[in-house]
Amino acid sequence: MGGLGGPSIILIIIVALLIFGPGKLPEMGKVAGNTLREFKNATKGLTSDSEEQKKEDKQNQR
């Protein structure tokens, strides 16, 4: 099963331009970037909490 190749990405960009127009795309990209950044920060917090819990468990076992 293939991934996204060059022609597929170009087709997606052309369709997005036709649907949303060139003026709206930068704004949508900014929103998508902010969403991904928030998601990354949230998952980073969860993984750090998980790592701290593992350290506490190891110390309690000793």
All heavy atoms as TSV, in Angstrom:
chain	resi	resn	atom	element	x	y	z
A	1	MET	N	N	0.849	-1.164	0.000
A	1	MET	CA	C	0.000	0.000	0.000
A	1	MET	C	C	0.895	1.227	0.000
A	1	MET	O	O	1.745	1.391	0.869
A	1	MET	CB	C	-0.892	-0.007	1.220
A	1	MET	CG	C	-1.641	-1.275	1.392
A	1	MET	SD	S	-3.270	-0.966	2.003
A	1	MET	CE	C	-3.797	-2.644	2.122
A	2	GLY	N	N	0.678	2.085	-0.942
A	2	GLY	CA	C	1.547	3.223	-1.134
A	2	GLY	C	C	1.189	4.411	-0.279
A	2	GLY	O	O	0.090	4.529	0.249
A	3	GLY	N	N	2.168	5.275	-0.154
A	3	GLY	CA	C	1.952	6.514	0.568
A	3	GLY	C	C	1.583	7.619	-0.409
A	3	GLY	O	O	1.194	7.369	-1.543
A	4	LEU	N	N	1.708	8.830	0.034
A	4	LEU	CA	C	1.442	9.959	-0.835
A	4	LEU	C	C	2.688	10.278	-1.637
A	4	LEU	O	O	3.739	10.545	-1.081
A	4	LEU	CB	C	1.047	11.188	-0.007
A	4	LEU	CG	C	-0.306	11.134	0.681
A	4	LEU	CD1	C	-0.516	12.377	1.510
A	4	LEU	CD2	C	-1.426	10.990	-0.316
A	5	GLY	N	N	2.544	10.278	-2.937
A	5	GLY	CA	C	3.652	10.623	-3.803
A	5	GLY	C	C	3.546	12.073	-4.241
A	5	GLY	O	O	2.637	12.812	-3.844
A	6	GLY	N	N	4.468	12.495	-5.062
A	6	GLY	CA	C	4.479	13.870	-5.561
A	6	GLY	C	C	3.212	14.262	-6.295
A	6	GLY	O	O	2.608	15.296	-5.998
A	7	PRO	N	N	2.773	13.456	-7.282
A	7	PRO	CA	C	1.549	13.819	-8.012
A	7	PRO	C	C	0.312	13.889	-7.107
A	7	PRO	O	O	-0.547	14.741	-7.306
A	7	PRO	CB	C	1.397	12.703	-9.044
A	7	PRO	CG	C	2.770	12.159	-9.230
A	7	PRO	CD	C	3.445	12.299	-7.897
A	8	SER	N	N	0.240	13.022	-6.123
A	8	SER	CA	C	-0.916	13.041	-5.215
A	8	SER	C	C	-0.954	14.324	-4.397
A	8	SER	O	O	-2.016	14.916	-4.201
A	8	SER	CB	C	-0.867	11.849	-4.265
A	8	SER	OG	O	-0.938	10.644	-4.979
A	9	ILE	N	N	0.196	14.745	-3.911
A	9	ILE	CA	C	0.260	15.972	-3.111
A	9	ILE	C	C	-0.105	17.178	-3.963
A	9	ILE	O	O	-0.836	18.070	-3.518
A	9	ILE	CB	C	1.654	16.123	-2.478
A	9	ILE	CG1	C	1.863	15.015	-1.442
A	9	ILE	CG2	C	1.820	17.502	-1.836
A	9	ILE	CD1	C	3.238	14.970	-0.842
A	10	ILE	N	N	0.384	17.216	-5.198
A	10	ILE	CA	C	0.054	18.324	-6.103
A	10	ILE	C	C	-1.442	18.363	-6.365
A	10	ILE	O	O	-2.064	19.436	-6.354
A	10	ILE	CB	C	0.859	18.203	-7.415
A	10	ILE	CG1	C	2.341	18.452	-7.132
A	10	ILE	CG2	C	0.346	19.178	-8.471
A	10	ILE	CD1	C	3.255	18.167	-8.288
A	11	LEU	N	N	-2.055	17.209	-6.580
A	11	LEU	CA	C	-3.500	17.145	-6.810
A	11	LEU	C	C	-4.268	17.648	-5.589
A	11	LEU	O	O	-5.236	18.402	-5.727
A	11	LEU	CB	C	-3.917	15.720	-7.146
A	11	LEU	CG	C	-5.404	15.505	-7.413
A	11	LEU	CD1	C	-5.844	16.285	-8.646
A	11	LEU	CD2	C	-5.701	14.033	-7.585
A	12	ILE	N	N	-3.840	17.273	-4.399
A	12	ILE	CA	C	-4.494	17.728	-3.174
A	12	ILE	C	C	-4.399	19.245	-3.041
A	12	ILE	O	O	-5.369	19.918	-2.677
A	12	ILE	CB	C	-3.894	17.021	-1.939
A	12	ILE	CG1	C	-4.274	15.546	-1.965
A	12	ILE	CG2	C	-4.351	17.676	-0.642
A	12	ILE	CD1	C	-3.550	14.693	-0.959
A	13	ILE	N	N	-3.240	19.806	-3.359
A	13	ILE	CA	C	-3.053	21.263	-3.278
A	13	ILE	C	C	-3.949	21.970	-4.279
A	13	ILE	O	O	-4.582	22.992	-3.954
A	13	ILE	CB	C	-1.572	21.624	-3.491
A	13	ILE	CG1	C	-0.744	21.144	-2.301
A	13	ILE	CG2	C	-1.402	23.122	-3.695
A	13	ILE	CD1	C	0.747	21.267	-2.492
A	14	ILE	N	N	-4.050	21.454	-5.484
A	14	ILE	CA	C	-4.901	22.077	-6.509
A	14	ILE	C	C	-6.366	22.037	-6.088
A	14	ILE	O	O	-7.085	23.043	-6.206
A	14	ILE	CB	C	-4.696	21.382	-7.876
A	14	ILE	CG1	C	-3.305	21.718	-8.416
A	14	ILE	CG2	C	-5.771	21.805	-8.874
A	14	ILE	CD1	C	-2.902	20.946	-9.647
A	15	VAL	N	N	-6.813	20.911	-5.561
A	15	VAL	CA	C	-8.205	20.794	-5.109
A	15	VAL	C	C	-8.464	21.761	-3.953
A	15	VAL	O	O	-9.494	22.431	-3.899
A	15	VAL	CB	C	-8.535	19.337	-4.714
A	15	VAL	CG1	C	-9.879	19.244	-4.015
A	15	VAL	CG2	C	-8.507	18.438	-5.937
A	16	ALA	N	N	-7.525	21.874	-3.019
A	16	ALA	CA	C	-7.687	22.798	-1.893
A	16	ALA	C	C	-7.758	24.234	-2.385
A	16	ALA	O	O	-8.556	25.034	-1.877
A	16	ALA	CB	C	-6.538	22.625	-0.906
A	17	LEU	N	N	-6.944	24.585	-3.379
A	17	LEU	CA	C	-7.001	25.937	-3.939
A	17	LEU	C	C	-8.353	26.207	-4.585
A	17	LEU	O	O	-8.904	27.307	-4.455
A	17	LEU	CB	C	-5.886	26.131	-4.970
A	17	LEU	CG	C	-4.517	26.479	-4.415
A	17	LEU	CD1	C	-3.473	26.413	-5.528
A	17	LEU	CD2	C	-4.517	27.849	-3.788
A	18	LEU	N	N	-8.882	25.218	-5.289
A	18	LEU	CA	C	-10.182	25.395	-5.941
A	18	LEU	C	C	-11.309	25.529	-4.923
A	18	LEU	O	O	-12.243	26.308	-5.114
A	18	LEU	CB	C	-10.464	24.224	-6.880
A	18	LEU	CG	C	-9.600	24.150	-8.137
A	18	LEU	CD1	C	-9.875	22.853	-8.888
A	18	LEU	CD2	C	-9.865	25.349	-9.032
A	19	ILE	N	N	-11.231	24.767	-3.852
A	19	ILE	CA	C	-12.311	24.795	-2.859
A	19	ILE	C	C	-12.244	26.046	-1.987
A	19	ILE	O	O	-13.243	26.733	-1.788
A	19	ILE	CB	C	-12.268	23.519	-1.983
A	19	ILE	CG1	C	-12.615	22.304	-2.838
A	19	ILE	CG2	C	-13.229	23.634	-0.804
A	19	ILE	CD1	C	-12.467	20.982	-2.117
A	20	PHE	N	N	-11.077	26.348	-1.445
A	20	PHE	CA	C	-10.969	27.420	-0.448
A	20	PHE	C	C	-10.462	28.732	-1.005
A	20	PHE	O	O	-10.641	29.772	-0.383
A	20	PHE	CB	C	-10.053	26.970	0.699
A	20	PHE	CG	C	-10.558	25.757	1.406
A	20	PHE	CD1	C	-9.910	24.538	1.288
A	20	PHE	CD2	C	-11.696	25.817	2.194
A	20	PHE	CE1	C	-10.381	23.415	1.931
A	20	PHE	CE2	C	-12.181	24.700	2.843
A	20	PHE	CZ	C	-11.515	23.492	2.709
A	21	GLY	N	N	-9.787	28.712	-2.127
A	21	GLY	CA	C	-9.247	29.933	-2.703
A	21	GLY	C	C	-7.889	30.264	-2.113
A	21	GLY	O	O	-7.545	29.839	-1.008
A	22	PRO	N	N	-7.099	31.029	-2.857
A	22	PRO	CA	C	-5.731	31.321	-2.417
A	22	PRO	C	C	-5.658	32.221	-1.179
A	22	PRO	O	O	-4.681	32.198	-0.449
A	22	PRO	CB	C	-5.097	31.995	-3.624
A	22	PRO	CG	C	-6.234	32.514	-4.419
A	22	PRO	CD	C	-7.385	31.603	-4.157
A	23	GLY	N	N	-6.676	33.004	-0.907
A	23	GLY	CA	C	-6.644	33.903	0.243
A	23	GLY	C	C	-6.868	33.189	1.561
A	23	GLY	O	O	-6.383	33.616	2.616
A	24	LYS	N	N	-7.584	32.090	1.533
A	24	LYS	CA	C	-7.952	31.383	2.759
A	24	LYS	C	C	-6.915	30.333	3.162
A	24	LYS	O	O	-6.828	29.963	4.330
A	24	LYS	CB	C	-9.309	30.709	2.528
A	24	LYS	CG	C	-10.026	30.325	3.748
A	24	LYS	CD	C	-10.640	31.509	4.423
A	24	LYS	CE	C	-11.707	31.057	5.373
A	24	LYS	NZ	N	-12.071	32.077	6.316
A	25	LEU	N	N	-6.119	29.846	2.212
A	25	LEU	CA	C	-5.178	28.763	2.509
A	25	LEU	C	C	-4.119	29.127	3.545
A	25	LEU	O	O	-3.845	28.322	4.434
A	25	LEU	CB	C	-4.519	28.252	1.230
A	25	LEU	CG	C	-5.385	27.332	0.381
A	25	LEU	CD1	C	-4.605	26.858	-0.829
A	25	LEU	CD2	C	-5.879	26.151	1.169
A	26	PRO	N	N	-3.488	30.320	3.487
A	26	PRO	CA	C	-2.496	30.631	4.530
A	26	PRO	C	C	-3.101	30.644	5.932
A	26	PRO	O	O	-2.480	30.180	6.886
A	26	PRO	CB	C	-1.985	32.017	4.145
A	26	PRO	CG	C	-2.235	32.121	2.687
A	26	PRO	CD	C	-3.490	31.336	2.445
A	27	GLU	N	N	-4.311	31.153	6.037
A	27	GLU	CA	C	-4.984	31.182	7.340
A	27	GLU	C	C	-5.260	29.760	7.830
A	27	GLU	O	O	-5.057	29.446	9.000
A	27	GLU	CB	C	-6.298	31.948	7.207
A	27	GLU	CG	C	-7.077	32.069	8.494
A	27	GLU	CD	C	-8.384	32.811	8.290
A	27	GLU	OE1	O	-8.436	33.699	7.421
A	27	GLU	OE2	O	-9.338	32.488	9.007
A	28	MET	N	N	-5.680	28.893	6.937
A	28	MET	CA	C	-5.942	27.507	7.315
A	28	MET	C	C	-4.656	26.788	7.700
A	28	MET	O	O	-4.642	25.981	8.623
A	28	MET	CB	C	-6.634	26.769	6.170
A	28	MET	CG	C	-8.046	27.256	5.923
A	28	MET	SD	S	-8.826	26.447	4.538
A	28	MET	CE	C	-8.836	24.770	5.091
A	29	GLY	N	N	-3.569	27.085	7.016
A	29	GLY	CA	C	-2.279	26.501	7.367
A	29	GLY	C	C	-1.823	26.935	8.751
A	29	GLY	O	O	-1.282	26.137	9.516
A	30	LYS	N	N	-2.062	28.201	9.064
A	30	LYS	CA	C	-1.699	28.719	10.383
A	30	LYS	C	C	-2.499	28.023	11.474
A	30	LYS	O	O	-1.953	27.623	12.507
A	30	LYS	CB	C	-1.965	30.228	10.410
A	30	LYS	CG	C	-1.504	30.926	11.644
A	30	LYS	CD	C	-1.920	32.387	11.588
A	30	LYS	CE	C	-0.797	33.278	11.990
A	30	LYS	NZ	N	-1.174	34.694	11.957
A	31	VAL	N	N	-3.788	27.843	11.244
A	31	VAL	CA	C	-4.641	27.171	12.217
A	31	VAL	C	C	-4.198	25.718	12.388
A	31	VAL	O	O	-4.122	25.204	13.510
A	31	VAL	CB	C	-6.124	27.253	11.793
A	31	VAL	CG1	C	-6.997	26.347	12.638
A	31	VAL	CG2	C	-6.617	28.685	11.880
A	32	ALA	N	N	-3.894	25.053	11.276
A	32	ALA	CA	C	-3.447	23.665	11.356
A	32	ALA	C	C	-2.130	23.564	12.128
A	32	ALA	O	O	-1.941	22.657	12.937
A	32	ALA	CB	C	-3.290	23.083	9.954
A	33	GLY	N	N	-1.212	24.501	11.897
A	33	GLY	CA	C	0.058	24.512	12.621
A	33	GLY	C	C	-0.134	24.719	14.113
A	33	GLY	O	O	0.505	24.052	14.934
A	34	ASN	N	N	-1.015	25.641	14.471
A	34	ASN	CA	C	-1.300	25.879	15.893
A	34	ASN	C	C	-1.915	24.643	16.546
A	34	ASN	O	O	-1.577	24.292	17.678
A	34	ASN	CB	C	-2.240	27.070	16.057
A	34	ASN	CG	C	-1.553	28.391	15.769
A	34	ASN	OD1	O	-0.333	28.488	15.807
A	34	ASN	ND2	N	-2.340	29.399	15.445
A	35	THR	N	N	-2.800	23.980	15.830
A	35	THR	CA	C	-3.435	22.772	16.356
A	35	THR	C	C	-2.402	21.681	16.590
A	35	THR	O	O	-2.399	21.023	17.644
A	35	THR	CB	C	-4.522	22.280	15.390
A	35	THR	OG1	O	-5.476	23.329	15.193
A	35	THR	CG2	C	-5.222	21.049	15.929
A	36	LEU	N	N	-1.505	21.478	15.620
A	36	LEU	CA	C	-0.471	20.465	15.776
A	36	LEU	C	C	0.469	20.796	16.929
A	36	LEU	O	O	0.889	19.912	17.669
A	36	LEU	CB	C	0.323	20.315	14.478
A	36	LEU	CG	C	-0.414	19.616	13.342
A	36	LEU	CD1	C	0.419	19.653	12.070
A	36	LEU	CD2	C	-0.716	18.183	13.718
A	37	ARG	N	N	0.802	22.083	17.097
A	37	ARG	CA	C	1.678	22.497	18.192
A	37	ARG	C	C	1.025	22.216	19.542
A	37	ARG	O	O	1.668	21.707	20.458
A	37	ARG	CB	C	2.012	23.982	18.066
A	37	ARG	CG	C	3.032	24.445	19.087
A	37	ARG	CD	C	3.386	25.926	18.969
A	37	ARG	NE	N	3.620	26.348	17.608
A	37	ARG	CZ	C	2.872	27.255	16.964
A	37	ARG	NH1	N	1.845	27.817	17.563
A	37	ARG	NH2	N	3.147	27.604	15.730
A	38	GLU	N	N	-0.266	22.533	19.668
A	38	GLU	CA	C	-0.981	22.263	20.916
A	38	GLU	C	C	-1.042	20.763	21.199
A	38	GLU	O	O	-0.862	20.330	22.337
A	38	GLU	CB	C	-2.393	22.833	20.848
A	38	GLU	CG	C	-2.448	24.340	20.899
A	38	GLU	CD	C	-3.857	24.872	20.769
A	38	GLU	OE1	O	-4.821	24.099	20.970
A	38	GLU	OE2	O	-4.005	26.060	20.465
A	39	PHE	N	N	-1.296	19.972	20.166
A	39	PHE	CA	C	-1.340	18.521	20.333
A	39	PHE	C	C	0.013	17.984	20.776
A	39	PHE	O	O	0.096	17.154	21.680
A	39	PHE	CB	C	-1.771	17.862	19.021
A	39	PHE	CG	C	-1.839	16.369	19.092
A	39	PHE	CD1	C	-2.892	15.752	19.743
A	39	PHE	CD2	C	-0.856	15.590	18.519
A	39	PHE	CE1	C	-2.975	14.373	19.809
A	39	PHE	CE2	C	-0.915	14.216	18.586
A	39	PHE	CZ	C	-1.981	13.604	19.233
A	40	LYS	N	N	1.077	18.484	20.173
A	40	LYS	CA	C	2.431	18.054	20.533
A	40	LYS	C	C	2.736	18.404	21.987
A	40	LYS	O	O	3.284	17.588	22.733
A	40	LYS	CB	C	3.439	18.715	19.609
A	40	LYS	CG	C	4.865	18.314	19.847
A	40	LYS	CD	C	5.800	19.015	18.872
A	40	LYS	CE	C	7.240	18.740	19.190
A	40	LYS	NZ	N	8.150	19.474	18.317
A	41	ASN	N	N	2.382	19.607	22.397
A	41	ASN	CA	C	2.624	20.014	23.782
A	41	ASN	C	C	1.816	19.169	24.759
A	41	ASN	O	O	2.301	18.813	25.834
A	41	ASN	CB	C	2.292	21.491	23.969
A	41	ASN	CG	C	3.293	22.397	23.292
A	41	ASN	OD1	O	4.414	22.001	22.988
A	41	ASN	ND2	N	2.887	23.612	23.002
A	42	ALA	N	N	0.584	18.837	24.388
A	42	ALA	CA	C	-0.257	18.024	25.266
A	42	ALA	C	C	0.314	16.616	25.400
A	42	ALA	O	O	0.351	16.066	26.504
A	42	ALA	CB	C	-1.681	17.976	24.737
A	43	THR	N	N	0.756	16.030	24.299
A	43	THR	CA	C	1.305	14.680	24.376
A	43	THR	C	C	2.645	14.677	25.096
A	43	THR	O	O	2.977	13.715	25.780
A	43	THR	CB	C	1.459	14.046	22.984
A	43	THR	OG1	O	2.266	14.886	22.164
A	43	THR	CG2	C	0.111	13.834	22.328
A	44	LYS	N	N	3.401	15.762	24.959
A	44	LYS	CA	C	4.673	15.860	25.673
A	44	LYS	C	C	4.414	15.867	27.176
A	44	LYS	O	O	5.125	15.232	27.943
A	44	LYS	CB	C	5.428	17.131	25.270
A	44	LYS	CG	C	6.828	17.215	25.843
A	44	LYS	CD	C	7.496	18.537	25.499
A	44	LYS	CE	C	7.727	18.661	24.025
A	44	LYS	NZ	N	8.458	19.878	23.671
A	45	GLY	N	N	3.373	16.568	27.603
A	45	GLY	CA	C	3.012	16.592	29.018
A	45	GLY	C	C	2.595	15.225	29.518
A	45	GLY	O	O	2.935	14.826	30.623
A	46	LEU	N	N	1.866	14.491	28.699
A	46	LEU	CA	C	1.431	13.147	29.095
A	46	LEU	C	C	2.614	12.199	29.208
A	46	LEU	O	O	2.682	11.403	30.140
A	46	LEU	CB	C	0.429	12.595	28.087
A	46	LEU	CG	C	-0.941	13.253	28.060
A	46	LEU	CD1	C	-1.782	12.691	26.925
A	46	LEU	CD2	C	-1.651	13.072	29.380
A	47	THR	N	N	3.553	12.277	28.267
A	47	THR	CA	C	4.693	11.372	28.321
A	47	THR	C	C	5.602	11.713	29.488
A	47	THR	O	O	6.158	10.818	30.111
A	47	THR	CB	C	5.495	11.389	27.007
A	47	THR	OG1	O	5.901	12.725	26.706
A	47	THR	CG2	C	4.683	10.828	25.858
A	48	SER	N	N	5.746	12.990	29.807
A	48	SER	CA	C	6.593	13.342	30.944
A	48	SER	C	C	5.955	12.880	32.253
A	48	SER	O	O	6.641	12.421	33.158
A	48	SER	CB	C	6.879	14.845	30.974
A	48	SER	OG	O	5.703	15.574	31.230
A	49	ASP	N	N	4.614	12.970	32.347
A	49	ASP	CA	C	3.912	12.466	33.528
A	49	ASP	C	C	4.111	10.958	33.654
A	49	ASP	O	O	4.321	10.434	34.748
A	49	ASP	CB	C	2.419	12.774	33.453
A	49	ASP	CG	C	2.116	14.251	33.637
A	49	ASP	OD1	O	3.011	14.985	34.101
A	49	ASP	OD2	O	0.985	14.662	33.315
A	50	SER	N	N	4.042	10.266	32.529
A	50	SER	CA	C	4.205	8.817	32.526
A	50	SER	C	C	5.620	8.437	32.959
A	50	SER	O	O	5.802	7.496	33.733
A	50	SER	CB	C	3.913	8.269	31.133
A	50	SER	OG	O	4.165	6.904	31.078
A	51	GLU	N	N	6.619	9.153	32.478
A	51	GLU	CA	C	8.005	8.872	32.849
A	51	GLU	C	C	8.238	9.125	34.333
A	51	GLU	O	O	8.920	8.354	35.004
A	51	GLU	CB	C	8.954	9.718	32.004
A	51	GLU	CG	C	9.022	9.298	30.544
A	51	GLU	CD	C	9.842	10.255	29.700
A	51	GLU	OE1	O	10.414	11.218	30.254
A	51	GLU	OE2	O	9.894	10.039	28.483
A	52	GLU	N	N	7.651	10.190	34.868
A	52	GLU	CA	C	7.789	10.487	36.293
A	52	GLU	C	C	7.148	9.378	37.125
A	52	GLU	O	O	7.695	8.967	38.154
A	52	GLU	CB	C	7.143	11.834	36.615
A	52	GLU	CG	C	7.913	13.021	36.083
A	52	GLU	CD	C	7.194	14.336	36.335
A	52	GLU	OE1	O	6.178	14.350	37.068
A	52	GLU	OE2	O	7.647	15.353	35.794
A	53	GLN	N	N	6.003	8.870	36.676
A	53	GLN	CA	C	5.324	7.798	37.401
A	53	GLN	C	C	6.175	6.534	37.408
A	53	GLN	O	O	6.284	5.855	38.428
A	53	GLN	CB	C	3.954	7.519	36.776
A	53	GLN	CG	C	3.155	6.476	37.512
A	53	GLN	CD	C	2.762	6.921	38.908
A	53	GLN	OE1	O	2.530	8.101	39.144
A	53	GLN	NE2	N	2.702	5.996	39.832
A	54	LYS	N	N	6.818	6.225	36.295
A	54	LYS	CA	C	7.683	5.042	36.223
A	54	LYS	C	C	8.869	5.182	37.170
A	54	LYS	O	O	9.251	4.228	37.839
A	54	LYS	CB	C	8.179	4.833	34.793
A	54	LYS	CG	C	7.124	4.325	33.858
A	54	LYS	CD	C	7.685	4.157	32.450
A	54	LYS	CE	C	6.626	3.739	31.467
A	54	LYS	NZ	N	7.148	3.614	30.100
A	55	LYS	N	N	9.454	6.378	37.250
A	55	LYS	CA	C	10.580	6.602	38.157
A	55	LYS	C	C	10.143	6.418	39.609
A	55	LYS	O	O	10.851	5.819	40.409
A	55	LYS	CB	C	11.158	8.008	37.958
A	55	LYS	CG	C	11.943	8.164	36.679
A	55	LYS	CD	C	12.471	9.574	36.535
A	55	LYS	CE	C	13.175	9.785	35.212
A	55	LYS	NZ	N	13.631	11.173	35.042
A	56	GLU	N	N	8.960	6.940	39.936
A	56	GLU	CA	C	8.454	6.800	41.306
A	56	GLU	C	C	8.201	5.327	41.636
A	56	GLU	O	O	8.492	4.875	42.737
A	56	GLU	CB	C	7.164	7.605	41.474
A	56	GLU	CG	C	7.380	9.096	41.496
A	56	GLU	CD	C	6.074	9.866	41.592
A	56	GLU	OE1	O	4.998	9.237	41.752
A	56	GLU	OE2	O	6.115	11.108	41.508
A	57	ASP	N	N	7.663	4.585	40.670
A	57	ASP	CA	C	7.399	3.165	40.895
A	57	ASP	C	C	8.691	2.401	41.142
A	57	ASP	O	O	8.754	1.534	42.011
A	57	ASP	CB	C	6.644	2.557	39.710
A	57	ASP	CG	C	5.204	3.045	39.623
A	57	ASP	OD1	O	4.689	3.591	40.624
A	57	ASP	OD2	O	4.595	2.877	38.540
A	58	LYS	N	N	9.720	2.709	40.393
A	58	LYS	CA	C	11.021	2.030	40.573
A	58	LYS	C	C	11.600	2.355	41.942
A	58	LYS	O	O	12.167	1.492	42.606
A	58	LYS	CB	C	12.001	2.439	39.479
A	58	LYS	CG	C	11.729	1.770	38.149
A	58	LYS	CD	C	12.780	2.155	37.137
A	58	LYS	CE	C	12.495	1.497	35.788
A	58	LYS	NZ	N	13.499	1.848	34.781
A	59	GLN	N	N	11.490	3.616	42.389
A	59	GLN	CA	C	12.019	4.000	43.674
A	59	GLN	C	C	11.227	3.327	44.814
A	59	GLN	O	O	11.804	2.928	45.827
A	59	GLN	CB	C	11.969	5.518	43.838
A	59	GLN	CG	C	12.978	6.243	42.980
A	59	GLN	CD	C	12.847	7.748	43.104
A	59	GLN	OE1	O	11.922	8.265	43.728
A	59	GLN	NE2	N	13.773	8.463	42.482
A	60	ASN	N	N	9.934	3.162	44.639
A	60	ASN	CA	C	9.112	2.522	45.664
A	60	ASN	C	C	9.380	1.026	45.761
A	60	ASN	O	O	9.188	0.436	46.819
A	60	ASN	CB	C	7.617	2.762	45.388
A	60	ASN	CG	C	7.239	4.205	45.616
A	60	ASN	OD1	O	7.906	4.933	46.333
A	60	ASN	ND2	N	6.163	4.625	44.967
A	61	GLN	N	N	9.829	0.407	44.671
A	61	GLN	CA	C	10.121	-1.019	44.684
A	61	GLN	C	C	11.409	-1.335	45.430
A	61	GLN	O	O	11.599	-2.430	45.889
A	61	GLN	CB	C	10.207	-1.559	43.253
A	61	GLN	CG	C	8.871	-1.627	42.557
A	61	GLN	CD	C	8.998	-2.093	41.123
A	61	GLN	OE1	O	10.102	-2.233	40.597
A	61	GLN	NE2	N	7.877	-2.334	40.483
A	62	ARG	N	N	12.280	-0.380	45.572
A	62	ARG	CA	C	13.588	-0.624	46.219
A	62	ARG	C	C	13.462	-0.712	47.692
A	62	ARG	O	O	12.890	-0.573	48.531
A	62	ARG	CB	C	14.580	0.495	45.881
A	62	ARG	CG	C	14.947	0.424	44.417
A	62	ARG	CD	C	15.951	1.472	44.099
A	62	ARG	NE	N	16.201	1.448	42.660
A	62	ARG	CZ	C	16.931	2.315	42.044
A	62	ARG	NH1	N	17.489	3.300	42.683
A	62	ARG	NH2	N	17.129	2.221	40.760
